[in-house]
Amino acid sequence: MLGTPLMQTSATTVLDLPQKIIVYKENNKVHLAYNDPFYLKERHIIENAEVLNTITNKVTGN
């Protein structure tokens, strides 16, 4: 689980985990919305951001 290392680094990340993604249709366009994983770094003062790179790659498909 990718959330475990984040929670071990900063317990307050529990407030934002699991990561949520919403897909919705508006004006005949499909949209995808989610909080950028690096937002968690700022919000929860996470020092080691390596796991955030992994999460970002999974969300974006890179």
N, C-alpha and C positions, 0 to 999 in steps of 0.2 A: 504494500500500500504506500502510495506516495505522500499521503497526509501524515503518516506517523512521524517521519523525520521533522516535519514542520511543527507538529504538536510538541515534539520533544525539545525543539529549539525555543518555541514560544507557545505557552499553553493557551494564549488568547486566540490562536488561529482556529480553535474549535468553533468560534463564532462564525467563521466563513467556510467551514468544511462540512460535508463534502462540497467540492466545487459544483456550482450550478450553471447550467446553460439553458437558455430559452430560445426556441425557434418559433417565429410567428410570422403571419402574413398580414401585410398592411399595404393598401393601394396596389394590389396585385403583385407585390414584391415580397419575397421571402427574406427575413432578417434573422441573424444569429446574434445574440447578445450574451455577454459574460463578463465577469470581472477579470481583467488581466492578472495573471498570477503574480506579476511583479508589484501589483497594487498591495498584495498581501505583505510583501517585503517592507513596504513603507508603513502600512497600517499596524503591523505587529512587530516591527523592528527585528527582522530576521537577518542574521549576520551571514550565514552560508546560503547562498542563493542557487547552488548547483541543482538541487531538486526542482527549483522553479523553472530552470531551463528544460528539464525533462517534462514537466507538466505543460509548459508552453508548446513544446514540440508535439505532444500528444493532442493537444487541442487544435493546433494549426495544421497538423499532418506533416510537419517537416521532419 
